[in-house]
């Protein structure tokens, strides 16, 4: 599922937006809102919002069964678990047991099943497409990230007060910023001002 098509446009509470690519769909999902101080970033306010997010590329999971409030609650629990596990991995801490249990529980459901189209060249998801399948697919990707070759490449943006987490899949393993046009440029501007002062 990891492709070059990952990434989303994020909007902060002041209305500024920027493109952020977390390097994996499951990590993109982790940035759809959150608990506590991250509640201001919430984008999944109702079941229809979750259905719309899942239907976007690269997942393209157009659900054939409507999302329920229980599905939305499960999605938010998975999102929080992915966020906590990614933050812990980036900081070099042990993964929180509750986050691991949630990711494993959601991953245990059947994932999305690909179906080859009649032309033999196109692929879609085999119907019926349920929310639990899409969430399982995201959880399985997170397991693959945490236990696979990119496990040591989780990073938190080096920008001041920027908690965004991503997987650095660059060849030199040198990515520092959530987005160059956001935190990277801010850093460059501060460095230039400091040199001039």
Backbone as CSV, one residue per row, in Angstrom:
resi,resn,N_x,N_y,N_z,CA_x,CA_y,CA_z,C_x,C_y,C_z
1,UNK,0.808,-1.183,0.000,0.000,0.000,0.000,0.858,1.256,0.000
2,UNK,2.079,1.218,0.538,2.924,2.396,0.528,3.294,2.743,-0.901
3,UNK,2.964,3.946,-1.307,3.255,4.393,-2.660,3.725,5.833,-2.609
4,UNK,4.073,6.361,-3.755,4.464,7.762,-3.825,3.262,8.679,-3.703
5,UNK,2.082,8.118,-3.643,0.857,8.914,-3.583,0.437,9.220,-2.154
6,UNK,1.261,8.923,-1.162,0.874,9.247,0.211,0.957,10.750,0.394
7,UNK,0.390,11.223,1.469,0.428,12.647,1.782,-0.946,13.277,1.672
8,UNK,-1.135,14.321,2.434,-2.403,15.053,2.474,-2.106,16.525,2.692
9,UNK,-3.110,17.337,2.460,-3.019,18.752,2.802,-3.553,18.888,4.216
10,UNK,-2.733,19.430,5.111,-3.137,19.660,6.496,-3.439,21.141,6.679
11,UNK,-4.391,21.429,7.545,-4.764,22.809,7.837,-4.667,23.025,9.332
12,UNK,-3.970,24.103,9.722,-3.850,24.380,11.156,-5.057,25.201,11.615
13,UNK,-5.220,25.375,12.928,-6.400,26.081,13.442,-6.516,27.528,12.947
14,UNK,-5.424,28.125,12.507,-5.465,29.500,11.989,-5.849,29.544,10.513
15,UNK,-6.003,28.361,9.887,-6.420,28.314,8.496,-5.295,28.136,7.491
16,UNK,-4.051,28.163,7.941,-2.926,27.948,7.024,-2.871,26.476,6.641
17,UNK,-2.577,26.199,5.382,-2.506,24.804,4.957,-1.185,24.533,4.250
18,UNK,-0.786,23.281,4.260,0.444,22.846,3.608,0.343,21.362,3.321
19,UNK,1.124,20.917,2.356,1.133,19.493,2.012,2.134,18.783,2.916
20,UNK,1.658,17.695,3.522,2.493,16.892,4.414,2.421,15.446,3.974
21,UNK,3.565,14.853,3.759,3.642,13.441,3.396,4.331,12.701,4.523
22,UNK,3.554,11.900,5.235,4.096,11.148,6.368,4.858,9.905,5.916
23,UNK,4.788,9.579,4.636,5.533,8.440,4.114,4.771,7.131,4.127
24,UNK,3.574,7.129,4.692,2.748,5.918,4.757,1.303,6.346,4.994
25,UNK,0.380,5.605,4.430,-1.038,5.951,4.573,-1.466,5.880,6.035
26,UNK,-0.965,4.900,6.758,-1.348,4.779,8.169,-0.881,5.997,8.968
27,UNK,0.277,6.541,8.641,0.749,7.735,9.333,-0.009,8.982,8.862
28,UNK,-0.383,9.016,7.580,-1.258,10.104,7.133,-2.546,10.087,7.954
29,UNK,-3.076,8.882,8.193,-4.305,8.734,8.969,-4.110,9.249,10.398
30,UNK,-2.944,9.040,10.958,-2.672,9.485,12.328,-2.735,11.003,12.461
31,UNK,-2.639,11.716,11.352,-2.648,13.177,11.376,-4.010,13.769,11.014
32,UNK,-5.073,13.003,11.212,-6.424,13.512,10.918,-7.083,14.147,12.133
33,UNK,-6.368,14.296,13.213,-6.906,14.887,14.435,-6.292,14.205,15.626
34,UNK,-6.947,14.294,16.751,-6.393,13.639,17.921,-7.086,14.042,19.195
35,UNK,-6.463,13.659,20.268,-7.000,13.921,21.596,-6.252,15.076,22.245
36,UNK,-6.837,15.627,23.301,-6.174,16.680,24.074,-5.882,17.904,23.228
37,UNK,-4.636,18.338,23.242,-4.272,19.565,22.519,-4.383,19.414,21.005
38,UNK,-4.480,18.174,20.514,-4.603,17.941,19.073,-6.053,17.913,18.612
39,UNK,-6.995,18.078,19.531,-8.417,18.056,19.168,-8.777,19.196,18.210
40,UNK,-8.029,20.298,18.233,-8.310,21.418,17.326,-8.049,21.049,15.871
41,UNK,-7.320,19.956,15.641,-7.005,19.518,14.282,-7.981,18.456,13.776
42,UNK,-8.987,18.113,14.580,-9.907,17.023,14.243,-10.574,17.249,12.886
43,UNK,-10.512,16.218,12.035,-11.192,16.263,10.742,-12.255,15.180,10.619
44,UNK,-12.252,14.224,11.521,-13.210,13.120,11.474,-14.316,13.358,12.501
45,UNK,-15.169,14.337,12.229,-16.218,14.715,13.171,-17.417,13.779,13.142
46,UNK,-17.669,13.144,12.006,-18.826,12.263,11.875,-18.470,11.117,10.932
47,UNK,-19.279,10.067,10.932,-18.974,8.895,10.100,-18.727,9.225,8.625
48,UNK,-19.466,10.175,8.067,-19.281,10.527,6.652,-17.880,11.078,6.383
49,UNK,-17.295,11.762,7.356,-15.937,12.293,7.185,-14.926,11.155,7.087
50,UNK,-15.119,10.113,7.893,-14.233,8.952,7.820,-14.373,8.271,6.461
51,UNK,-15.613,8.087,6.006,-15.843,7.460,4.699,-15.165,8.254,3.594
52,UNK,-15.245,9.577,3.658,-14.620,10.421,2.637,-13.095,10.296,2.687
53,UNK,-12.519,10.253,3.890,-11.057,10.135,4.005,-10.582,8.808,3.415
54,UNK,-11.272,7.732,3.756,-10.875,6.401,3.272,-11.017,6.286,1.753
55,UNK,-11.938,7.034,1.166,-12.175,6.959,-0.278,-11.131,7.718,-1.096
56,UNK,-10.312,8.541,-0.444,-9.296,9.318,-1.155,-8.099,8.441,-1.501
57,UNK,-7.357,8.824,-2.566,-6.124,8.096,-2.897,-5.106,8.273,-1.780
58,UNK,-4.214,7.365,-1.570,-3.995,6.172,-2.369,-4.807,4.971,-1.913
59,UNK,-5.516,5.076,-0.774,-6.283,3.914,-0.295,-7.483,3.626,-1.202
60,UNK,-8.186,4.660,-1.612,-9.321,4.511,-2.538,-10.337,3.478,-2.073
61,UNK,-10.602,3.421,-0.781,-11.546,2.444,-0.237,-12.939,3.063,-0.200
62,UNK,-13.639,2.973,-1.310,-15.009,3.463,-1.378,-15.881,2.411,-0.692
63,UNK,-16.396,2.777,0.455,-17.135,1.826,1.279,-18.497,1.519,0.673
64,UNK,-18.851,0.243,0.656,-20.165,-0.171,0.169,-21.133,-0.389,1.327
65,UNK,-20.599,-0.348,2.539,-21.408,-0.461,3.751,-21.188,0.835,4.531
66,UNK,-22.228,1.564,4.901,-22.062,2.852,5.577,-21.256,2.754,6.875
67,UNK,-20.513,3.811,7.151,-19.746,3.913,8.395,-20.726,4.194,9.536
68,UNK,-20.564,3.490,10.631,-21.410,3.683,11.814,-20.663,4.521,12.855
69,UNK,-21.360,5.058,13.837,-20.672,5.748,14.935,-19.653,4.832,15.632
70,UNK,-19.969,3.544,15.758,-19.017,2.602,16.373,-17.764,2.461,15.510
71,UNK,-17.931,2.459,14.190,-16.773,2.408,13.282,-15.891,3.640,13.473
72,UNK,-16.531,4.798,13.602,-15.791,6.043,13.798,-15.001,6.004,15.106
73,UNK,-15.624,5.494,16.163,-14.932,5.374,17.451,-13.735,4.427,17.328
74,UNK,-13.912,3.325,16.617,-12.814,2.373,16.407,-11.695,3.019,15.594
75,UNK,-12.064,3.795,14.581,-11.065,4.480,13.756,-10.251,5.464,14.591
76,UNK,-10.922,6.189,15.464,-10.210,7.153,16.315,-9.302,6.440,17.317
77,UNK,-9.730,5.284,17.811,-8.872,4.505,18.708,-7.633,4.016,17.970
78,UNK,-7.818,3.550,16.734,-6.669,3.120,15.930,-5.757,4.299,15.633
79,UNK,-6.342,5.411,15.260,-5.540,6.608,14.967,-4.678,6.994,16.158
80,UNK,-5.260,6.985,17.357,-4.497,7.340,18.563,-3.383,6.326,18.811
81,UNK,-3.673,5.057,18.593,-2.652,4.019,18.792,-1.507,4.178,17.803
82,UNK,-1.817,4.472,16.554,-0.770,4.696,15.542,0.067,5.898,15.942
83,UNK,-0.596,6.981,16.358,0.114,8.205,16.771,1.070,7.911,17.935
84,UNK,0.558,7.230,18.954,1.390,6.946,20.130,2.557,6.029,19.789
85,UNK,2.320,5.021,18.973,3.394,4.101,18.585,4.442,4.813,17.737
86,UNK,4.004,5.649,16.818,4.946,6.372,15.960,5.780,7.361,16.770
87,UNK,5.140,8.076,17.681,5.877,9.024,18.526,6.904,8.290,19.393
88,UNK,6.499,7.161,19.950,7.416,6.386,20.792,8.597,5.875,19.965
89,UNK,8.323,5.328,18.790,9.403,4.808,17.951,10.368,5.925,17.549
90,UNK,9.826,7.095,17.192,10.669,8.230,16.792,11.561,8.693,17.942
91,UNK,11.058,8.581,19.173,11.813,9.008,20.350,12.719,7.912,20.898
92,UNK,12.647,6.711,20.310,13.473,5.611,20.792,12.960,4.984,22.072
93,UNK,11.686,5.207,22.375,11.073,4.625,23.584,10.377,3.317,23.228
94,UNK,10.132,2.468,24.220,9.331,1.262,23.966,7.928,1.664,23.520
95,UNK,7.351,0.843,22.672,5.997,1.122,22.205,5.008,0.922,23.349
96,UNK,4.024,1.814,23.510,3.033,1.653,24.574,2.234,0.360,24.368
97,UNK,2.110,-0.422,25.407,1.423,-1.720,25.322,-0.011,-1.569,24.840
98,UNK,-0.714,-0.551,25.304,-2.107,-0.357,24.892,-2.195,-0.027,23.401
99,UNK,-1.260,0.763,22.893,-1.248,1.091,21.464,-0.983,-0.157,20.637
100,UNK,-0.036,-0.970,21.073,0.273,-2.215,20.363,-0.951,-3.132,20.363
101,UNK,-1.621,-3.239,21.502,-2.811,-4.102,21.592,-3.911,-3.616,20.648
102,UNK,-4.112,-2.316,20.571,-5.144,-1.768,19.681,-4.795,-2.027,18.223
103,UNK,-3.553,-1.765,17.841,-3.130,-2.001,16.459,-3.297,-3.473,16.101
104,UNK,-2.879,-4.363,16.987,-3.010,-5.802,16.736,-4.473,-6.233,16.639
105,UNK,-5.315,-5.705,17.513,-6.736,-6.064,17.499,-7.393,-5.648,16.179
106,UNK,-7.114,-4.429,15.737,-7.719,-3.937,14.496,-7.150,-4.702,13.297
107,UNK,-5.863,-5.011,13.328,-5.226,-5.742,12.225,-5.745,-7.165,12.094
108,UNK,-6.295,-7.720,13.169,-6.776,-9.107,13.141,-8.005,-9.290,12.250
109,UNK,-8.723,-8.212,11.972,-9.882,-8.305,11.066,-9.373,-8.519,9.641
110,UNK,-10.251,-9.012,8.794,-9.888,-9.214,7.386,-9.576,-7.861,6.746
111,UNK,-8.482,-7.774,5.975,-8.142,-6.511,5.307,-8.929,-6.346,4.006
112,UNK,-8.732,-5.232,3.359,-9.299,-5.020,2.032,-8.725,-6.067,1.089
113,UNK,-9.577,-6.604,0.220,-9.135,-7.626,-0.739,-9.142,-7.029,-2.141
114,UNK,-8.009,-7.077,-2.843,-7.980,-6.524,-4.201,-8.747,-7.408,-5.174
115,UNK,-9.336,-6.766,-6.186,-10.063,-7.484,-7.235,-9.608,-6.939,-8.588
116,UNK,-9.202,-7.830,-9.453,-8.774,-7.447,-10.789,-9.996,-7.129,-11.640
117,UNK,-9.939,-6.009,-12.353,-11.048,-5.595,-13.203,-11.175,-6.466,-14.442
118,UNK,-12.307,-6.367,-15.137,-12.558,-7.187,-16.325,-11.535,-6.980,-17.440
119,UNK,-10.914,-5.799,-17.467,-9.919,-5.529,-18.508,-8.566,-6.163,-18.194
120,UNK,-8.432,-6.718,-17.010,-7.174,-7.361,-16.632,-6.063,-6.386,-16.287
121,UNK,-6.380,-5.096,-16.175,-5.361,-4.075,-15.898,-5.701,-3.177,-14.708
122,UNK,-6.946,-3.092,-14.377,-7.352,-2.230,-13.272,-7.630,-3.067,-12.030
123,UNK,-7.441,-2.418,-10.894,-7.655,-3.080,-9.611,-8.561,-2.199,-8.760
124,UNK,-9.472,-2.825,-8.063,-10.319,-2.137,-7.095,-10.393,-3.032,-5.866
125,UNK,-11.176,-2.617,-4.893,-11.365,-3.445,-3.695,-12.609,-4.294,-3.887
126,UNK,-12.500,-5.573,-3.572,-13.622,-6.507,-3.714,-14.748,-6.137,-2.756
127,UNK,-15.947,-6.088,-3.278,-17.123,-5.768,-2.469,-17.560,-7.010,-1.691
128,UNK,-18.189,-6.806,-0.580,-18.508,-5.521,0.032,-17.272,-4.942,0.746
129,UNK,-17.187,-3.622,0.753,-16.056,-2.935,1.384,-16.551,-2.326,2.694
130,UNK,-16.066,-2.860,3.800,-16.460,-2.430,5.150,-15.377,-1.540,5.762
131,UNK,-15.769,-0.693,6.690,-14.825,0.148,7.422,-13.780,-0.702,8.129
132,UNK,-14.190,-1.797,8.751,-13.255,-2.650,9.488,-12.140,-3.170,8.583
133,UNK,-12.456,-3.443,7.319,-11.423,-3.907,6.375,-10.406,-2.800,6.105
134,UNK,-10.896,-1.587,5.893,-9.986,-0.467,5.626,-9.101,-0.197,6.840
135,UNK,-9.696,-0.230,8.027,-8.916,0.004,9.245,-7.900,-1.117,9.450
136,UNK,-8.277,-2.343,9.164,-7.344,-3.466,9.266,-6.165,-3.268,8.326
137,UNK,-6.437,-2.793,7.129,-5.370,-2.548,6.156,-4.402,-1.491,6.677
138,UNK,-4.939,-0.430,7.290,-4.078,0.611,7.868,-3.258,0.051,9.031
139,UNK,-3.892,-0.728,9.898,-3.189,-1.306,11.050,-2.089,-2.260,10.595
140,UNK,-2.373,-3.051,9.569,-1.355,-3.979,9.057,-0.167,-3.229,8.459
141,UNK,-0.446,-2.114,7.785,0.661,-1.319,7.258,1.520,-0.785,8.402
142,UNK,0.868,-0.338,9.489,1.620,0.178,10.636,2.485,-0.906,11.259
143,UNK,1.956,-2.120,11.346,2.750,-3.234,11.871,3.973,-3.460,10.990
144,UNK,3.762,-3.425,9.684,4.868,-3.605,8.744,5.930,-2.513,8.908
145,UNK,5.470,-1.286,9.129,6.420,-0.182,9.337,7.210,-0.359,10.629
146,UNK,6.503,-0.699,11.701,7.157,-0.817,13.008,8.128,-1.991,13.085
147,UNK,7.853,-3.047,12.327,8.688,-4.252,12.409,9.552,-4.460,11.165
148,UNK,9.416,-3.610,10.170,10.108,-3.811,8.898,11.377,-2.994,8.751
149,UNK,11.859,-2.873,7.524,13.135,-2.203,7.256,13.134,-0.701,7.545
150,UNK,11.963,-0.081,7.658,11.913,1.356,7.955,11.687,1.635,9.442
151,UNK,11.775,0.602,10.259,11.461,0.735,11.687,12.301,1.786,12.404
152,UNK,13.525,1.961,11.981,14.400,2.942,12.638,14.390,4.289,11.938
153,UNK,13.439,4.486,11.022,13.390,5.733,10.261,12.179,6.598,10.604
154,UNK,11.576,6.346,11.753,10.505,7.221,12.228,11.157,8.500,12.740
155,UNK,10.584,9.636,12.381,11.118,10.935,12.794,9.982,11.850,13.223
156,UNK,10.299,12.746,14.150,9.418,13.853,14.484,10.046,15.073,13.841
157,UNK,9.235,15.935,13.260,9.746,17.134,12.600,10.697,17.890,13.531
158,UNK,11.796,18.380,12.971,12.793,19.114,13.745,12.394,20.568,13.981
159,UNK,11.245,20.986,13.459,10.778,22.350,13.665,10.385,22.595,15.112
160,UNK,10.489,23.852,15.522,10.099,24.221,16.886,8.622,23.930,17.106
161,UNK,8.315,23.187,18.138,6.933,22.882,18.525,6.120,22.210,17.428
162,UNK,6.746,21.452,16.566,6.023,20.725,15.520,6.066,19.236,15.847
163,UNK,4.924,18.652,16.192,4.904,17.250,16.609,4.673,16.252,15.474
164,UNK,4.625,16.723,14.225,4.291,15.818,13.126,5.346,14.731,12.973
165,UNK,4.877,13.510,12.809,5.764,12.348,12.718,5.668,11.764,11.314
166,UNK,6.786,11.249,10.845,6.843,10.681,9.500,7.872,9.569,9.447
167,UNK,7.839,8.807,8.363,8.854,7.793,8.102,9.763,8.368,7.025
168,UNK,11.037,8.433,7.315,12.012,8.956,6.353,12.414,7.837,5.397
169,UNK,11.867,7.879,4.214,12.209,6.859,3.217,13.202,7.390,2.187
170,UNK,13.795,8.551,2.475,14.780,9.108,1.546,16.033,8.235,1.533
171,UNK,16.679,8.180,0.406,17.881,7.354,0.284,18.951,7.732,1.308
172,UNK,19.257,9.037,1.504,20.296,9.368,2.491,19.819,9.357,3.942
173,UNK,18.505,9.103,4.160,17.962,9.074,5.521,18.230,10.398,6.224
174,UNK,17.950,11.507,5.521,18.306,12.821,6.035,17.120,13.774,6.168
175,UNK,15.899,13.296,6.019,14.747,14.193,6.118,14.606,14.696,7.551
176,UNK,14.396,16.009,7.690,14.287,16.617,9.010,12.943,17.278,9.265
177,UNK,12.269,17.688,8.209,11.101,18.543,8.353,9.814,17.833,7.945
178,UNK,8.715,18.275,8.548,7.408,17.784,8.121,7.189,18.187,6.667
179,UNK,7.543,19.423,6.361,7.464,19.939,4.994,8.469,21.075,4.883
180,UNK,9.249,21.074,3.836,10.241,22.126,3.655,9.573,23.495,3.585
181,UNK,8.403,23.565,2.902,7.731,24.859,2.763,7.117,25.362,4.062
182,UNK,7.116,24.550,5.092,6.583,24.987,6.381,7.741,25.132,7.371
183,UNK,8.079,24.099,8.065,9.100,24.168,9.112,10.511,24.362,8.546
184,UNK,10.806,23.765,7.411,12.134,23.938,6.818,12.410,25.384,6.473
185,UNK,11.446,26.055,5.864,11.626,27.462,5.516,11.690,28.350,6.743
186,UNK,10.902,28.022,7.756,10.959,28.793,9.000,12.357,28.711,9.611
187,UNK,12.928,27.514,9.599,14.276,27.324,10.134,15.299,28.122,9.328
188,UNK,15.201,28.047,8.006,16.130,28.793,7.152,16.031,30.293,7.401
189,UNK,14.812,30.790,7.551,14.604,32.219,7.794,15.206,32.629,9.129
190,UNK,14.991,31.834,10.166,15.588,32.144,11.485,17.113,32.121,11.407
191,UNK,17.679,31.147,10.698,19.141,31.057,10.578,19.687,32.271,9.822
192,UNK,18.992,32.691,8.768,19.452,33.858,7.996,19.395,35.106,8.849
193,UNK,18.320,35.285,9.607,18.213,36.449,10.486,19.300,36.447,11.557
194,UNK,19.616,35.253,12.070,20.662,35.157,13.093,22.023,35.523,12.512
195,UNK,22.283,35.117,11.274,23.572,35.457,10.636,23.685,36.961,10.413
196,UNK,22.579,37.597,10.062,22.588,39.031,9.787,22.699,39.854,11.060
197,UNK,22.275,39.292,12.183,22.241,40.052,13.438,23.595,40.231,14.057
